[in-house]
Amino acid sequence: MIEVKGLTRYYGNLAAVRDVEFSIPEHVIVGFLGLNGAGKSTVLKMLAGLVQPSDGSVKLSGENIETESEGFRRHIGYLPEDPPLHKDMRVDEFLIWCGEMRGMSKSDAMARLPGVIKTCQLEPVKERVIQELSHGFKKRVGIAQAIIHKPKLVILDEPISGLDPVQIVEMREVLKSLKTECTVLVSSHILSEISQTCDRILVLHQGKIVADGTEVELRGKMEANTSFEVILRATREDVDKVLSEFAELKVIESQVLEDGLLRMLLGSDQDRREEVIKALVTSDIGVRMVKDAASTELESVFLGLTKEAA
Ligand SMILES: Nc1ncnc2c1ncn2[C@@H]1O[C@H](COP(=O)(O)OP(=O)(O)OP(=O)(O)O)[C@@H](O)[C@H]1O
């Protein structure tokens, strides 16, 4: 449905997005995950036709974004991080106006409105002036303006940011219901915000895709690497001497704790945990704790994936 190849964007000398490739079929909701500055907004703006790629192509149902720019945009709905709302308009008036701006007749936009109000759970505020609404409702009006013209692809940049826990639950329901009518791409820098909503997650780090899969597959990728955390009574230098015997072992994280102990997150393609611990103990290094990284939180999985790729 959407096919992205070799997508690259430079800002001066900075490669904000490098050689990004993915494709998404119809009626799937995909999460676009990355730390601040990873390049998410830049990719989303290129998909929305608002930023010109330095290289690469984007095709929607086989049509190229560059050659079919006008037609292409009619098939895209876009919510930027700050929703573009006319705050002095009523919700219903604003949405009909947005429909007309994207080429719908007023009567078509009016006919479409009740469905959009229902999908975005805006019934209680549909006749209210936008500036009087809570942050959560404003975000939902932002989604409603992105779908009023029945786009094939909806791109939502950080729709969950700044919402309170109740609004997050309501927003997840809104996002899930969107995929019945279109394909959805939603960005976030917090994995747990989108992991429950998305069918698939693309992890972006320093402008490149470093992982692509379901939440279970992303966890599996980490577990296959048998990452484990150790707390040691030793200096980093002493530990490095021991670890030099294990060429494939990567130090994912290393930190000296307040009490002088050394905490390390180690990863390897093969399971060498027992041999590593034995070698540490034999070298008189005190091993205070060994913990399987598989038991760590999902956020650590994400951090591990991005650190490994760094
Ligand atoms: N218009 C611009 N001019 C110059 N550099 C830019 C511009 N827009 C983005 N960048 C840089 O490109 C990189 C990627 O930015 P981008 O906004 O795409 O990341 P992001 O993942 O969306 O981050 P955030 O979640 O903080 O918005 C950053 O280093 C940013 O400073």
The ligand as a MOL file (V3000), in Angstrom:
LIG
                    3D

  0  0  0     0  0            999 V3000
M  V30 BEGIN CTAB
M  V30 COUNTS 31 33 0 0 0
M  V30 BEGIN ATOM
M  V30 1 N 14.3870 22.1810 9.4610 0
M  V30 2 C 15.4840 21.6580 9.9870 0
M  V30 3 N 16.6890 22.2220 9.7950 0
M  V30 4 C 17.8330 21.6810 10.3010 0
M  V30 5 N 17.8530 20.5280 11.0250 0
M  V30 6 C 16.6860 19.9180 11.2620 0
M  V30 7 C 15.4360 20.4420 10.7480 0
M  V30 8 N 14.4410 19.6040 11.1310 0
M  V30 9 C 15.0250 18.6060 11.8370 0
M  V30 10 N 16.3530 18.7950 11.9160 0
M  V30 11 C 17.3370 17.9050 12.5980 0
M  V30 12 O 17.1680 16.5940 12.0560 0
M  V30 13 C 17.2730 15.5990 13.0900 0
M  V30 14 C 15.9940 14.7770 13.1370 0
M  V30 15 O 14.9430 15.6390 13.5720 0
M  V30 16 P 13.4170 15.1270 13.6690 0
M  V30 17 O 12.6040 16.2800 14.1410 0
M  V30 18 O 13.0300 14.4760 12.3980 0
M  V30 19 O 13.5390 14.0120 14.8110 0
M  V30 20 P 12.3970 13.3630 15.7020 0
M  V30 21 O 12.7280 11.9170 15.8330 0
M  V30 22 O 11.0580 13.6970 15.1590 0
M  V30 23 O 12.6180 14.0850 17.0880 0
M  V30 24 P 11.5530 14.7380 18.0810 0
M  V30 25 O 10.8050 13.5900 18.6840 0
M  V30 26 O 12.4410 15.4520 19.0530 0
M  V30 27 O 10.6940 15.6640 17.2710 0
M  V30 28 C 17.5580 16.3730 14.3910 0
M  V30 29 O 18.9590 16.3750 14.5720 0
M  V30 30 C 17.0430 17.7750 14.0820 0
M  V30 31 O 17.7580 18.7470 14.8340 0
M  V30 END ATOM
M  V30 BEGIN BOND
M  V30 1 1 1 2
M  V30 2 1 2 3
M  V30 3 2 2 7
M  V30 4 2 3 4
M  V30 5 1 4 5
M  V30 6 2 5 6
M  V30 7 1 6 7
M  V30 8 1 6 10
M  V30 9 1 7 8
M  V30 10 2 8 9
M  V30 11 1 9 10
M  V30 12 1 10 11
M  V30 13 1 11 12
M  V30 14 1 11 30
M  V30 15 1 12 13
M  V30 16 1 13 14
M  V30 17 1 13 28
M  V30 18 1 14 15
M  V30 19 1 15 16
M  V30 20 2 16 17
M  V30 21 1 16 18
M  V30 22 1 16 19
M  V30 23 1 19 20
M  V30 24 2 20 21
M  V30 25 1 20 22
M  V30 26 1 20 23
M  V30 27 1 23 24
M  V30 28 2 24 25
M  V30 29 1 24 26
M  V30 30 1 24 27
M  V30 31 1 28 29
M  V30 32 1 28 30
M  V30 33 1 30 31
M  V30 END BOND
M  V30 END CTAB
M  END
